[in-house]
């Protein structure tokens, strides 16, 4: 189990997410470029590009949030931490990671899974692409699981600073 939370695994997951984000961003640029060209050059706007760009933006946003949580570079107000002792800082950081973990569990994993289940059960499909919306929304619980993984790893590292995996 501790091997699952090793820095080797984390770096491999980081690389995988980063590659997915780069690929999605490249596809978004191509998609939006085609949208502009088809609309203004050919005077015949593409019917699927707007919807595809929207769905890729959802994926980039959710995966990007998980990636940033893993790098511990999310937006934070740290002025309060500068007034604390080292012991208080440690406890506060652990508490923050626990709150993020609980939010990811409740909102992203449980709530996102319910959203995926409902849209899959109802058979909802996108208007232009005709793909099940459950596939679009599946990134929410997946990103939530990634955030939870990163938060557990961060808490473990805070509690065991000298221990290497």
C-alpha positions, 0 to 999 in steps of 0.5 A: 500500500505504501508503494502506491503512495510513493514519489515514483508513483506520484511523478508518473501520475504527474507526467500522465496528467501533464501529458493529457493536459498538453494534448487537450490544450493542443486539440483545443487550439486546433479545434478553435482555429478550425471553428474560426476558419470555417466561420470566417473564411469558408462562411460555413461554421462547423457544427460541432466545434463549439460543443467540443471546445466546451467539453474539452475546457471542462476536462482541462479545468478539472484535470488542471485543478487536480494537477495543481493540487498535486503540485501544492500550488493552488491559490492560498492566502498564507498571511495567517501562516506567517504569524504562527509557530511551526507546530501551528503551521503543520497542524493548519496545513494538515487541516487544510489538506483534510478539508480539500480531501473532504470536499473532493470526496463529497463534491467531486467523487460522490456528487460527480459520480451521481451526476455521471450515473444520472446522465448515463441512466437517462441516456442524455447525449450532446446535441452536436457530437451525439456522445453520452454526456456521462463521458463528459462528466466522468472527469469530475469523479476521476479528478476528485480521486486524483485530488484525494490521492494527492491530499493523502500523500501531502498529509503523509509527507507533512507527518513524516518529513524525514521519511522517504518512500 
